[in-house]
Protein backbone atom coordinates (compact mmCIF):
# COMPACT_ATOMS: atom_id res chain seq x y z
CA UNK A 1 0.00 0.00 0.00
CA UNK A 2 1.37 3.43 -1.00
CA UNK A 3 1.01 6.22 1.60
CA UNK A 4 -1.05 9.20 0.54
CA UNK A 5 0.87 12.49 0.88
CA UNK A 6 -0.63 15.05 3.24
CA UNK A 7 -1.39 18.51 1.87
CA UNK A 8 -2.49 21.77 3.39
CA UNK A 9 -5.94 21.47 1.85
CA UNK A 10 -8.35 18.59 1.74
CA UNK A 11 -10.78 18.15 -1.14
CA UNK A 12 -13.80 15.91 -0.79
CA UNK A 13 -15.99 14.49 -3.56
CA UNK A 14 -17.63 16.90 -5.97
CA UNK A 15 -21.41 17.01 -6.26
CA UNK A 16 -23.34 18.47 -9.15
CA UNK A 17 -24.84 21.91 -8.88
CA UNK A 18 -27.40 23.77 -10.91
CA UNK A 19 -24.62 25.70 -12.67
CA UNK A 20 -22.95 22.45 -13.72
CA UNK A 21 -19.67 23.49 -12.06
CA UNK A 22 -19.89 21.13 -9.13
CA UNK A 23 -19.41 21.93 -5.47
CA UNK A 24 -16.64 20.42 -3.37
CA UNK A 25 -15.92 20.54 0.33
CA UNK A 26 -12.47 22.06 0.83
CA UNK A 27 -10.63 21.86 4.13
CA UNK A 28 -8.55 24.86 5.16
CA UNK A 29 -6.62 25.41 8.36
CA UNK A 30 -7.12 28.47 10.56
CA UNK A 31 -5.44 29.67 13.71
CA UNK A 32 -7.70 28.94 16.70
CA UNK A 33 -8.52 32.62 17.31
CA UNK A 34 -9.45 33.20 13.66
CA UNK A 35 -11.62 30.08 13.62
CA UNK A 36 -13.39 31.15 16.81
CA UNK A 37 -14.06 34.60 15.34
CA UNK A 38 -15.29 33.07 12.06
CA UNK A 39 -17.72 30.85 14.01
CA UNK A 40 -19.00 33.81 16.02
CA UNK A 41 -19.57 36.00 12.96
CA UNK A 42 -21.15 33.20 10.94
CA UNK A 43 -23.59 32.33 13.71
CA UNK A 44 -24.30 35.95 14.60
CA UNK A 45 -25.03 36.94 11.00
CA UNK A 46 -26.44 33.56 9.90
CA UNK A 47 -24.09 33.20 6.96
CA UNK A 48 -21.96 30.29 5.81
CA UNK A 49 -18.18 30.16 6.09
CA UNK A 50 -18.07 30.39 2.30
CA UNK A 51 -20.15 33.59 2.36
CA UNK A 52 -17.80 34.97 4.99
CA UNK A 53 -14.81 34.13 2.79
CA UNK A 54 -16.36 35.89 -0.22
CA UNK A 55 -16.91 38.93 1.99
CA UNK A 56 -13.31 38.74 3.23
CA UNK A 57 -11.95 38.87 -0.32
CA UNK A 58 -14.17 41.89 -1.02
CA UNK A 59 -12.80 43.62 2.08
CA UNK A 60 -9.09 42.72 2.00
CA UNK A 61 -6.94 44.06 -0.83
CA UNK A 62 -4.50 42.04 -2.91
CA UNK A 63 -1.73 44.36 -1.67
CA UNK A 64 -2.51 43.49 1.96
CA UNK A 65 -2.54 39.77 1.19
CA UNK A 66 0.62 39.82 -0.92
CA UNK A 67 2.47 41.61 1.91
CA UNK A 68 1.68 38.67 4.21
CA UNK A 69 3.50 36.26 1.90
CA UNK A 70 6.69 38.23 1.20
CA UNK A 71 9.87 36.32 2.06
CA UNK A 72 11.49 37.13 5.38
CA UNK A 73 14.80 38.93 4.78
CA UNK A 74 17.88 36.89 5.66
CA UNK A 75 19.84 37.63 8.79
CA UNK A 76 23.39 38.79 8.27
CA UNK A 77 25.49 37.76 11.23
CA UNK A 78 28.86 39.46 11.16
CA UNK A 79 31.20 38.28 8.43
CA UNK A 80 29.83 34.74 8.39
CA UNK A 81 27.76 33.32 5.56
CA UNK A 82 24.32 34.97 5.57
CA UNK A 83 21.21 32.87 6.03
CA UNK A 84 18.88 32.51 3.07
CA UNK A 85 15.61 34.40 2.69
CA UNK A 86 12.74 32.27 3.90
CA UNK A 87 9.29 32.23 2.42
CA UNK A 88 6.48 32.39 4.91
CA UNK A 89 4.49 29.17 5.18
CA UNK A 90 0.99 28.49 6.38
CA UNK A 91 0.81 27.66 10.05
CA UNK A 92 -0.74 24.75 11.87
CA UNK A 93 -4.35 25.26 12.74
CA UNK A 94 -7.78 23.77 13.07
CA UNK A 95 -9.61 22.58 9.98
CA UNK A 96 -12.63 24.48 8.71
CA UNK A 97 -14.62 23.19 5.74
CA UNK A 98 -15.81 25.39 2.89
CA UNK A 99 -18.20 24.36 0.11
CA UNK A 100 -16.83 25.94 -3.04
CA UNK A 101 -17.90 25.76 -6.66
CA UNK A 102 -15.33 24.86 -9.29
CA UNK A 103 -15.27 28.52 -10.35
CA UNK A 104 -14.50 29.60 -6.79
CA UNK A 105 -11.71 27.00 -6.49
CA UNK A 106 -10.20 28.13 -9.81
CA UNK A 107 -10.38 31.77 -8.65
CA UNK A 108 -8.64 30.88 -5.37
CA UNK A 109 -5.95 28.89 -7.17
CA UNK A 110 -5.27 31.86 -9.47
CA UNK A 111 -5.00 34.15 -6.39
CA UNK A 112 -2.53 31.74 -4.76
CA UNK A 113 -0.30 32.05 -7.83
CA UNK A 114 -0.75 35.81 -8.27
CA UNK A 115 -0.07 36.67 -4.62
CA UNK A 116 2.68 34.16 -3.96
CA UNK A 117 0.78 32.33 -1.22
CA UNK A 118 2.23 28.96 -0.20
CA UNK A 119 -1.18 27.25 -0.47
CA UNK A 120 -4.90 27.78 -0.89
CA UNK A 121 -5.32 27.17 2.83
CA UNK A 122 -2.74 29.83 3.76
CA UNK A 123 -4.43 32.37 1.48
CA UNK A 124 -7.87 31.71 2.96
CA UNK A 125 -6.50 31.86 6.51
CA UNK A 126 -4.84 35.24 5.90
CA UNK A 127 -7.87 36.71 4.15
CA UNK A 128 -10.15 35.73 7.03
CA UNK A 129 -7.65 36.84 9.69
CA UNK A 130 -7.26 40.27 8.10
CA UNK A 131 -11.00 40.65 7.60
CA UNK A 132 -12.10 39.49 11.04
CA UNK A 133 -9.45 41.33 13.04
DSSP file (Angstrom, degrees, kcal/mol; ACC not computed):
  #  RESIDUE AA STRUCTURE BP1 BP2  ACC     N-H-->O    O-->H-N    N-H-->O    O-->H-N    TCO  KAPPA ALPHA  PHI   PSI    X-CA   Y-CA   Z-CA
    1    1 A X              0   0    0      0, 0.0     2,-0.5     0, 0.0     0, 0.0   0.000 360.0 360.0 360.0 132.6    0.0    0.0    0.0
    2    2 A X        -     0   0    0      1,-0.0     2,-0.1     0, 0.0     0, 0.0  -0.780 360.0-119.3 -92.8 128.3    1.4    3.4   -1.0
    3    3 A X        -     0   0    0     -2,-0.5     2,-0.5     1,-0.1    -1,-0.0  -0.377  23.2-124.9 -66.6 144.7    1.0    6.2    1.6
    4    4 A X        -     0   0    0     -2,-0.1    -1,-0.1     1,-0.0     2,-0.0  -0.799  27.6-119.2 -90.0 125.4   -1.1    9.2    0.5
    5    5 A X        -     0   0    0     -2,-0.5     2,-0.3     1,-0.1    -1,-0.0  -0.359  24.5-124.2 -65.7 143.0    0.9   12.5    0.9
    6    6 A X        -     0   0    0     -2,-0.0     2,-0.3     2,-0.0    -1,-0.1  -0.651  30.2-172.2 -84.5 142.6   -0.6   15.0    3.2
    7    7 A X        -     0   0    0     -2,-0.3     0, 0.0     2,-0.2     0, 0.0  -0.809  37.4-109.0-128.2 172.9   -1.4   18.5    1.9
    8    8 A X  S    S+     0   0    0     -2,-0.3     2,-0.4    21,-0.0    21,-0.3   0.582 103.0  47.4 -81.2  -8.2   -2.5   21.8    3.4
    9    9 A X        -     0   0    0     19,-0.1     2,-0.5   112,-0.1    19,-0.2  -0.977  69.9-150.2-131.4 149.1   -5.9   21.5    1.9
   10   10 A X  E     -A   27   0A   0     17,-1.0    17,-3.2    -2,-0.4     2,-0.5  -0.966   9.0-162.3-118.0 130.8   -8.4   18.6    1.7
   11   11 A X  E     -A   26   0A   0     -2,-0.5    15,-0.2    15,-0.2     2,-0.2  -0.955   6.3-163.6-114.9 129.8  -10.8   18.2   -1.1
   12   12 A X        -     0   0    0     13,-2.4    13,-0.1    -2,-0.5    -2,-0.0  -0.559  43.1 -56.3-103.7 172.4  -13.8   15.9   -0.8
   13   13 A X        -     0   0    0     -2,-0.2    12,-0.5    11,-0.1     2,-0.3  -0.063  55.1-120.2 -53.2 146.6  -16.0   14.5   -3.6
   14   14 A X        -     0   0    0     10,-0.2     2,-0.3    -3,-0.1    10,-0.2  -0.685  24.3-161.1 -88.5 138.1  -17.6   16.9   -6.0
   15   15 A X  B     -B   23   0A   0      8,-2.5     8,-2.7    -2,-0.3     2,-0.0  -0.898  27.4-100.3-116.7 151.2  -21.4   17.0   -6.3
   16   16 A X        -     0   0    0     -2,-0.3     2,-0.3     6,-0.2     5,-0.0  -0.330  37.0-165.6 -69.1 148.9  -23.3   18.5   -9.2
   17   17 A X    >   -     0   0    0      1,-0.0     3,-1.6    -2,-0.0    -1,-0.0  -0.820  37.6-100.7-126.7 170.8  -24.8   21.9   -8.9
   18   18 A X  T 3  S+     0   0    0     -2,-0.3    -2,-0.0     1,-0.3    -1,-0.0   0.810 122.5  55.0 -61.2 -30.3  -27.4   23.8  -10.9
   19   19 A X  T 3  S-     0   0    0      1,-0.1    -1,-0.3    -3,-0.0    -3,-0.0   0.556 109.1-124.3 -82.0  -6.7  -24.6   25.7  -12.7
   20   20 A X  S <  S+     0   0    0     -3,-1.6    -2,-0.1     1,-0.1    -1,-0.1   0.417  85.4 107.1  81.1  -3.3  -22.9   22.4  -13.7
   21   21 A X  S    S-     0   0    0      1,-0.1    -5,-0.1    -5,-0.0    -3,-0.1   0.726  76.3-131.1 -81.8 -22.2  -19.7   23.5  -12.1
   22   22 A X        -     0   0    0     79,-0.1    80,-1.4    80,-0.1     2,-0.4   0.287   8.5-117.3  82.1 146.2  -19.9   21.1   -9.1
   23   23 A X  E     -BC  15 101A   0     -8,-2.7    -8,-2.5    78,-0.2     2,-0.3  -0.968  28.1-172.2-120.4 134.9  -19.4   21.9   -5.5
   24   24 A X  E     - C   0 100A   0     76,-2.7    76,-2.6    -2,-0.4     2,-0.6  -0.933  26.5-121.1-125.6 150.3  -16.6   20.4   -3.4
   25   25 A X  E     - C   0  99A   0    -12,-0.5   -13,-2.4    -2,-0.3     2,-0.5  -0.827  32.6-166.0 -89.8 122.1  -15.9   20.5    0.3
   26   26 A X  E     -AC  11  98A   0     72,-3.4    72,-2.7    -2,-0.6     2,-0.5  -0.933  10.4-143.5-113.9 128.2  -12.5   22.1    0.8
   27   27 A X  E     +AC  10  97A   0    -17,-3.2   -17,-1.0    -2,-0.5     2,-0.3  -0.792  22.2 176.7 -91.8 130.5  -10.6   21.9    4.1
   28   28 A X  E     - C   0  96A   0     68,-2.7    68,-3.0    -2,-0.5     2,-0.5  -0.921  24.8-125.9-128.2 157.7   -8.6   24.9    5.2
   29   29 A X  E     - C   0  95A   0     -2,-0.3     2,-0.3   -21,-0.3    66,-0.2  -0.911  26.3-176.7-113.9 124.5   -6.6   25.4    8.4
   30   30 A X  E     - C   0  94A   0     64,-2.5    64,-3.0    -2,-0.5     2,-0.1  -0.853  34.3-102.6-117.0 150.0   -7.1   28.5   10.6
   31   31 A X     >  -     0   0    0     -2,-0.3     4,-2.6    62,-0.2     3,-0.4  -0.412  43.2-110.1 -61.3 146.5   -5.4   29.7   13.7
   32   32 A X  H  > S+     0   0    0      1,-0.2     4,-2.5     2,-0.2     5,-0.2   0.862 117.3  50.3 -51.8 -42.1   -7.7   28.9   16.7
   33   33 A X  H  > S+     0   0    0      2,-0.2     4,-2.1     1,-0.2    -1,-0.2   0.894 111.8  47.7 -66.2 -38.7   -8.5   32.6   17.3
   34   34 A X  H  > S+     0   0    0     -3,-0.4     4,-2.6     2,-0.2    -2,-0.2   0.909 112.3  49.6 -67.6 -41.4   -9.4   33.2   13.7
   35   35 A X  H  X S+     0   0    0     -4,-2.6     4,-2.5     2,-0.2    -2,-0.2   0.922 110.4  50.2 -63.6 -43.4  -11.6   30.1   13.6
   36   36 A X  H  X S+     0   0    0     -4,-2.5     4,-2.4    -5,-0.2    -1,-0.2   0.922 112.5  47.1 -59.3 -44.2  -13.4   31.2   16.8
   37   37 A X  H  X S+     0   0    0     -4,-2.1     4,-2.6     2,-0.2     5,-0.2   0.895 110.6  52.1 -65.7 -40.0  -14.1   34.6   15.3
   38   38 A X  H  X S+     0   0    0     -4,-2.6     4,-2.5     2,-0.2    -2,-0.2   0.902 110.3  48.9 -62.7 -41.4  -15.3   33.1   12.1
   39   39 A X  H  X S+     0   0    0     -4,-2.5     4,-2.6     2,-0.2     5,-0.3   0.942 111.8  49.2 -62.0 -47.9  -17.7   30.8   14.0
   40   40 A X  H  X S+     0   0    0     -4,-2.4     4,-2.9     1,-0.2     5,-0.2   0.941 114.6  43.6 -57.1 -50.7  -19.0   33.8   16.0
   41   41 A X  H  X S+     0   0    0     -4,-2.6     4,-2.6     1,-0.2    -1,-0.2   0.905 113.6  51.1 -64.9 -42.6  -19.6   36.0   13.0
   42   42 A X  H  X>S+     0   0    0     -4,-2.5     5,-1.7    -5,-0.2     4,-1.0   0.921 115.9  40.9 -62.4 -44.3  -21.1   33.2   10.9
   43   43 A X  H  <5S+     0   0    0     -4,-2.6     3,-0.2    -5,-0.2    -2,-0.2   0.928 115.6  50.5 -68.6 -45.1  -23.6   32.3   13.7
   44   44 A X  H  <5S+     0   0    0     -4,-2.9    -2,-0.2    -5,-0.3    -1,-0.2   0.890 122.6  31.3 -59.5 -42.6  -24.3   35.9   14.6
   45   45 A X  H  <5S-     0   0    0     -4,-2.6    -1,-0.2    -5,-0.2    -2,-0.2   0.458 104.2-126.2 -98.5  -2.9  -25.0   36.9   11.0
   46   46 A X  T  <5 +     0   0    0     -4,-1.0     2,-0.3    -3,-0.2    -3,-0.2   0.926  63.6 132.5  55.7  50.3  -26.4   33.6    9.9
   47   47 A X      < -     0   0    0     -5,-1.7    -1,-0.2    -6,-0.2    -2,-0.1  -0.877  56.9-108.1-124.4 160.4  -24.1   33.2    7.0
   48   48 A X     >  -     0   0    0     -2,-0.3     4,-2.1     1,-0.1     5,-0.1  -0.371  29.5-111.0 -81.2 165.1  -22.0   30.3    5.8
   49   49 A X  H  > S+     0   0    0      1,-0.2     4,-2.2     2,-0.2     5,-0.1   0.869 121.2  55.2 -61.2 -36.0  -18.2   30.2    6.1
   50   50 A X  H  > S+     0   0    0      2,-0.2     4,-2.4     1,-0.2    -1,-0.2   0.918 106.5  49.2 -65.0 -42.5  -18.1   30.4    2.3
   51   51 A X  H  > S+     0   0    0      1,-0.2     4,-2.2     2,-0.2    -1,-0.2   0.893 110.6  51.6 -61.8 -38.8  -20.1   33.6    2.4
   52   52 A X  H  X S+     0   0    0     -4,-2.1     4,-2.2     2,-0.2    -2,-0.2   0.882 108.8  50.7 -65.0 -38.2  -17.8   35.0    5.0
   53   53 A X  H  X S+     0   0    0     -4,-2.2     4,-2.2     2,-0.2    -2,-0.2   0.911 108.3  51.2 -66.3 -42.4  -14.8   34.1    2.8
   54   54 A X  H  X S+     0   0    0     -4,-2.4     4,-1.2     1,-0.2    -2,-0.2   0.921 111.6  48.6 -59.4 -43.4  -16.4   35.9   -0.2
   55   55 A X  H  X S+     0   0    0     -4,-2.2     4,-1.7     1,-0.2     3,-0.2   0.891 107.8  55.2 -62.3 -40.7  -16.9   38.9    2.0
   56   56 A X  H  X S+     0   0    0     -4,-2.2     4,-3.1     1,-0.2    -2,-0.2   0.911 106.7  49.5 -61.1 -43.1  -13.3   38.7    3.2
   57   57 A X  H  < S+     0   0    0     -4,-2.2    -1,-0.2     1,-0.2    -2,-0.2   0.763 110.1  51.9 -70.7 -22.9  -11.9   38.9   -0.3
   58   58 A X  H  < S+     0   0    0     -4,-1.2    -1,-0.2    -3,-0.2    -2,-0.2   0.818 117.2  39.7 -74.3 -31.4  -14.2   41.9   -1.0
   59   59 A X  H  < S+     0   0    0     -4,-1.7     2,-0.3    -5,-0.1    -2,-0.2   0.875 106.3  65.6 -86.2 -42.5  -12.8   43.6    2.1
   60   60 A X  S  < S-     0   0    0     -4,-3.1     2,-0.1    -5,-0.2    67,-0.0  -0.674  78.6-132.9 -90.8 135.0   -9.1   42.7    2.0
   61   61 A X     >  -     0   0    0     -2,-0.3     4,-2.1     1,-0.1     5,-0.2  -0.452  17.3-119.5 -85.3 158.8   -6.9   44.1   -0.8
   62   62 A X  H  > S+     0   0    0      1,-0.2     4,-3.1     2,-0.2     5,-0.2   0.858 115.3  57.9 -61.3 -35.5   -4.5   42.0   -2.9
   63   63 A X  H  > S+     0   0    0      2,-0.2     4,-1.9     1,-0.2    -1,-0.2   0.917 106.0  48.2 -62.3 -43.8   -1.7   44.4   -1.7
   64   64 A X  H  > S+     0   0    0      2,-0.2     4,-0.9     1,-0.2    -2,-0.2   0.930 115.3  44.9 -62.0 -45.6   -2.5   43.5    2.0
   65   65 A X  H >X S+     0   0    0     -4,-2.1     3,-0.8     1,-0.2     4,-0.7   0.929 110.7  52.2 -65.9 -45.7   -2.5   39.8    1.2
   66   66 A X  H >< S+     0   0    0     -4,-3.1     3,-1.2     1,-0.3     4,-0.3   0.872 103.9  58.8 -59.3 -37.1    0.6   39.8   -0.9
   67   67 A X  H >< S+     0   0    0     -4,-1.9     3,-0.9     1,-0.3    -1,-0.3   0.816  99.2  59.0 -62.1 -30.4    2.5   41.6    1.9
   68   68 A X  H << S+     0   0    0     -4,-0.9    -1,-0.3    -3,-0.8    -2,-0.2   0.721 107.8  45.7 -70.5 -20.9    1.7   38.7    4.2
   69   69 A X  T << S+     0   0    0     -3,-1.2    19,-0.2    -4,-0.7    -1,-0.2   0.285  79.7 124.3-109.8  10.1    3.5   36.3    1.9
   70   70 A X  S <  S-     0   0    0     -3,-0.9    18,-0.3    -4,-0.3    16,-0.1  -0.428  71.5 -99.2 -66.5 144.2    6.7   38.2    1.2
   71   71 A X        -     0   0    0     16,-0.2     2,-0.4     1,-0.1    16,-0.3  -0.317  35.9-111.0 -62.9 147.7    9.9   36.3    2.1
   72   72 A X  B     -D   86   0B   0     14,-3.7    14,-1.5     1,-0.1    -1,-0.1  -0.688  39.0-110.4 -79.6 129.0   11.5   37.1    5.4
   73   73 A X        -     0   0    0     -2,-0.4    -1,-0.1    12,-0.2    11,-0.1  -0.281  37.5-104.8 -61.4 143.3   14.8   38.9    4.8
   74   74 A X        -     0   0    0      9,-0.1     2,-0.4     1,-0.1    11,-0.1  -0.320  29.6-116.5 -69.5 152.3   17.9   36.9    5.7
   75   75 A X        -     0   0    0      9,-0.2     8,-1.9     2,-0.0     2,-0.6  -0.745  19.7-151.3 -87.2 133.9   19.8   37.6    8.8
   76   76 A X        -     0   0    0     -2,-0.4     2,-0.8     6,-0.2     6,-0.1  -0.938  11.3-168.3-106.3 118.6   23.4   38.8    8.3
   77   77 A X    >   -     0   0    0     -2,-0.6     3,-1.5     3,-0.2     2,-0.1  -0.826  49.5 -70.0-113.5  93.6   25.5   37.8   11.2
   78   78 A X  T 3  S-     0   0    0     -2,-0.8    -1,-0.0     1,-0.2     4,-0.0  -0.346  99.8 -31.0  63.4-137.4   28.9   39.5   11.2
   79   79 A X  T 3  S+     0   0    0     -3,-0.1    -1,-0.2    -2,-0.1     3,-0.1   0.358 109.4 109.4 -97.3   3.5   31.2   38.3    8.4
   80   80 A X  S <  S-     0   0    0     -3,-1.5    -3,-0.2     1,-0.2     2,-0.1  -0.228  87.7 -70.7 -74.5 168.4   29.8   34.7    8.4
   81   81 A X        -     0   0    0      1,-0.1    -4,-0.2    -5,-0.1    -1,-0.2  -0.377  57.9-119.3 -59.2 131.3   27.8   33.3    5.6
   82   82 A X        -     0   0    0     -6,-0.1    -6,-0.2    -3,-0.1     2,-0.1  -0.357  24.6-111.5 -71.6 155.0   24.3   35.0    5.6
   83   83 A X        -     0   0    0     -8,-1.9     2,-0.2     1,-0.1    -9,-0.1  -0.436  38.7-102.4 -77.5 161.4   21.2   32.9    6.0
   84   84 A X        -     0   0    0     -2,-0.1    -9,-0.2   -10,-0.1     2,-0.2  -0.495  37.2 -95.9 -85.3 156.2   18.9   32.5    3.1
   85   85 A X        -     0   0    0     -2,-0.2     2,-0.4   -11,-0.1   -12,-0.2  -0.506  42.6-145.2 -67.6 135.2   15.6   34.4    2.7
   86   86 A X  B     -D   72   0B   0    -14,-1.5   -14,-3.7    -2,-0.2     2,-0.4  -0.876   3.7-133.8-109.8 137.6   12.7   32.3    3.9
   87   87 A X        -     0   0    0     -2,-0.4   -16,-0.2   -16,-0.3     2,-0.1  -0.715  31.1-110.5 -86.8 135.4    9.3   32.2    2.4
   88   88 A X        -     0   0    0     -2,-0.4     2,-0.2   -18,-0.3    30,-0.2  -0.423  35.9-157.3 -66.2 136.9    6.5   32.4    4.9
   89   89 A X        -     0   0    0     -2,-0.1     2,-0.0     1,-0.1    -1,-0.0  -0.700  26.0 -91.7-109.5 162.7    4.5   29.2    5.2
   90   90 A X        -     0   0    0     -2,-0.2     2,-0.2     1,-0.1    -1,-0.1  -0.366  47.1-127.4 -65.1 156.1    1.0   28.5    6.4
   91   91 A X        -     0   0    0    -62,-0.2    -1,-0.1     1,-0.1   -62,-0.1  -0.658  25.5 -87.6-107.2 164.3    0.8   27.7   10.0
   92   92 A X        +     0   0    0     -2,-0.2     2,-0.3     1,-0.0    -1,-0.1  -0.350  63.1 141.8 -64.9 149.1   -0.7   24.8   11.9
   93   93 A X        -     0   0    0    -62,-0.1     2,-0.4   -61,-0.1   -62,-0.2  -0.890  50.4 -66.2-165.0-165.3   -4.4   25.3   12.7
   94   94 A X  E     -C   30   0A   0    -64,-3.0   -64,-2.5    -2,-0.3     2,-0.2  -0.861  53.3-109.6-106.1 137.1   -7.8   23.8   13.1
   95   95 A X  E     -C   29   0A   0     -2,-0.4     2,-0.4   -66,-0.2   -66,-0.2  -0.421  32.1-176.3 -72.4 136.9   -9.6   22.6   10.0
   96   96 A X  E     -C   28   0A   0    -68,-3.0   -68,-2.7    -2,-0.2     2,-0.4  -0.989  19.4-135.4-126.1 138.1  -12.6   24.5    8.7
   97   97 A X  E     -C   27   0A   0     -2,-0.4     2,-0.4   -70,-0.2   -70,-0.2  -0.807  17.7-170.9-101.2 136.2  -14.6   23.2    5.7
   98   98 A X  E     -C   26   0A   0    -72,-2.7   -72,-3.4    -2,-0.4     2,-0.7  -0.944  18.9-140.2-119.4 142.6  -15.8   25.4    2.9
   99   99 A X  E     +C   25   0A   0     -2,-0.4     2,-0.4   -74,-0.2   -74,-0.2  -0.911  34.5 176.4-103.0 109.3  -18.2   24.4    0.1
  100  100 A X  E     -C   24   0A   0    -76,-2.6   -76,-2.7    -2,-0.7     2,-0.1  -0.897  27.5-128.1-119.9 141.9  -16.8   25.9   -3.0
  101  101 A X  E  >  -C   23   0A   0     -2,-0.4     4,-2.3   -78,-0.2   -78,-0.2  -0.325  36.1-105.3 -73.7 166.3  -17.9   25.8   -6.7
  102  102 A X  H  > S+     0   0    0    -80,-1.4     4,-2.5     1,-0.2     5,-0.2   0.870 123.5  54.5 -62.7 -34.6  -15.3   24.9   -9.3
  103  103 A X  H  > S+     0   0    0      2,-0.2     4,-2.2     1,-0.2    -1,-0.2   0.902 108.3  48.3 -64.7 -40.5  -15.3   28.5  -10.4
  104  104 A X  H  > S+     0   0    0      2,-0.2     4,-2.5     1,-0.2    -2,-0.2   0.900 111.6  49.5 -66.6 -40.4  -14.5   29.6   -6.8
  105  105 A X  H  X S+     0   0    0     -4,-2.3     4,-2.6     2,-0.2    -2,-0.2   0.916 111.5  48.8 -64.4 -42.8  -11.7   27.0   -6.5
  106  106 A X  H  X S+     0   0    0     -4,-2.5     4,-2.1     2,-0.2    -2,-0.2   0.903 111.1  50.6 -62.8 -41.0  -10.2   28.1   -9.8
  107  107 A X  H  X S+     0   0    0     -4,-2.2     4,-2.1     2,-0.2    -2,-0.2   0.929 111.9  47.5 -61.7 -46.4  -10.4   31.8   -8.7
  108  108 A X  H  X S+     0   0    0     -4,-2.5     4,-2.4     1,-0.2    -2,-0.2   0.912 110.3  51.7 -62.1 -43.0   -8.6   30.9   -5.4
  109  109 A X  H  X S+     0   0    0     -4,-2.6     4,-1.8     1,-0.2    -1,-0.2   0.885 109.4  50.2 -62.5 -38.3   -5.9   28.9   -7.2
  110  110 A X  H  X S+     0   0    0     -4,-2.1     4,-2.7     2,-0.2    -1,-0.2   0.890 110.2  50.9 -66.0 -38.8   -5.3   31.9   -9.5
  111  111 A X  H  X S+     0   0    0     -4,-2.1     4,-2.7     2,-0.2     6,-0.3   0.889 105.5  56.0 -64.7 -39.8   -5.0   34.1   -6.4
  112  112 A X  H  X>S+     0   0    0     -4,-2.4     5,-1.6     1,-0.2     4,-0.9   0.937 113.1  41.5 -56.4 -47.3   -2.5   31.7   -4.8
  113  113 A X  H ><5S+     0   0    0     -4,-1.8     3,-0.5     1,-0.2    -2,-0.2   0.938 116.1  48.1 -65.7 -48.4   -0.3   32.0   -7.8
  114  114 A X  H 3<5S+     0   0    0     -4,-2.7    -2,-0.2     1,-0.2    -1,-0.2   0.843 118.9  38.3 -64.4 -35.5   -0.7   35.8   -8.3
  115  115 A X  H 3<5S-     0   0    0     -4,-2.7    -1,-0.2    -5,-0.2   -46,-0.2   0.479 106.5-119.2 -98.4  -3.6   -0.1   36.7   -4.6
  116  116 A X  T <<5 +     0   0    0     -4,-0.9    -3,-0.2    -3,-0.5     2,-0.1   0.793  51.1 166.6  72.7  27.3    2.7   34.2   -4.0
  117  117 A X      < -     0   0    0     -5,-1.6    -1,-0.2    -6,-0.3     3,-0.1  -0.481  41.6-131.2 -73.7 146.4    0.8   32.3   -1.2
  118  118 A X  S    S-     0   0    0    -30,-0.2     2,-0.3     1,-0.2    -1,-0.1   0.764  81.6 -10.2 -70.3 -23.3    2.2   29.0   -0.2
  119  119 A X     >  -     0   0    0      1,-0.1     4,-1.9  -111,-0.1    -1,-0.2  -0.981  67.7-102.5-163.8 166.9   -1.2   27.3   -0.5
  120  120 A X  H  > S+     0   0    0     -2,-0.3     4,-2.5     1,-0.2     5,-0.2   0.902 121.6  53.5 -61.6 -42.4   -4.9   27.8   -0.9
  121  121 A X  H  > S+     0   0    0      1,-0.2     4,-2.6     2,-0.2    -1,-0.2   0.909 107.4  49.6 -61.3 -44.1   -5.3   27.2    2.8
  122  122 A X  H  > S+     0   0    0      2,-0.2     4,-2.2     1,-0.2    -1,-0.2   0.890 111.1  50.3 -63.6 -39.4   -2.7   29.8    3.8
  123  123 A X  H  X S+     0   0    0     -4,-1.9     4,-2.4     2,-0.2    -2,-0.2   0.935 112.3  46.1 -64.3 -46.8   -4.4   32.4    1.5
  124  124 A X  H  X S+     0   0    0     -4,-2.5     4,-2.5     1,-0.2     5,-0.3   0.919 111.8  52.3 -61.8 -44.5   -7.9   31.7    3.0
  125  125 A X  H  X S+     0   0    0     -4,-2.6     4,-2.4     1,-0.2    -1,-0.2   0.911 112.2  45.0 -59.9 -43.9   -6.5   31.9    6.5
  126  126 A X  H  X S+     0   0    0     -4,-2.2     4,-2.8     2,-0.2     5,-0.3   0.905 111.6  52.0 -68.9 -40.8   -4.8   35.2    5.9
  127  127 A X  H  X S+     0   0    0     -4,-2.4     4,-2.0     1,-0.2    -2,-0.2   0.930 114.5  42.7 -61.2 -45.1   -7.9   36.7    4.1
  128  128 A X  H  X S+     0   0    0     -4,-2.5     4,-3.0     2,-0.2     5,-0.3   0.910 113.5  51.9 -67.6 -41.7  -10.1   35.7    7.0
  129  129 A X  H  X S+     0   0    0     -4,-2.4     4,-1.6    -5,-0.3    -2,-0.2   0.943 112.9  44.6 -60.3 -47.6   -7.6   36.8    9.7
  130  130 A X  H  < S+     0   0    0     -4,-2.8    -1,-0.2     1,-0.2    -2,-0.2   0.886 117.2  45.8 -64.8 -38.1   -7.3   40.3    8.1
  131  131 A X  H  < S+     0   0    0     -4,-2.0    -2,-0.2    -5,-0.3    -1,-0.2   0.900 116.6  42.2 -71.3 -41.6  -11.0   40.6    7.6
  132  132 A X  H  <        0   0    0     -4,-3.0    -1,-0.2     1,-0.2    -2,-0.2   0.669 360.0 360.0 -84.7 -16.6  -12.1   39.5   11.0
  133  133 A X     <        0   0    0     -4,-1.6    -1,-0.2    -5,-0.3    -2,-0.2   0.422 360.0 360.0-104.8 360.0   -9.4   41.3   13.0
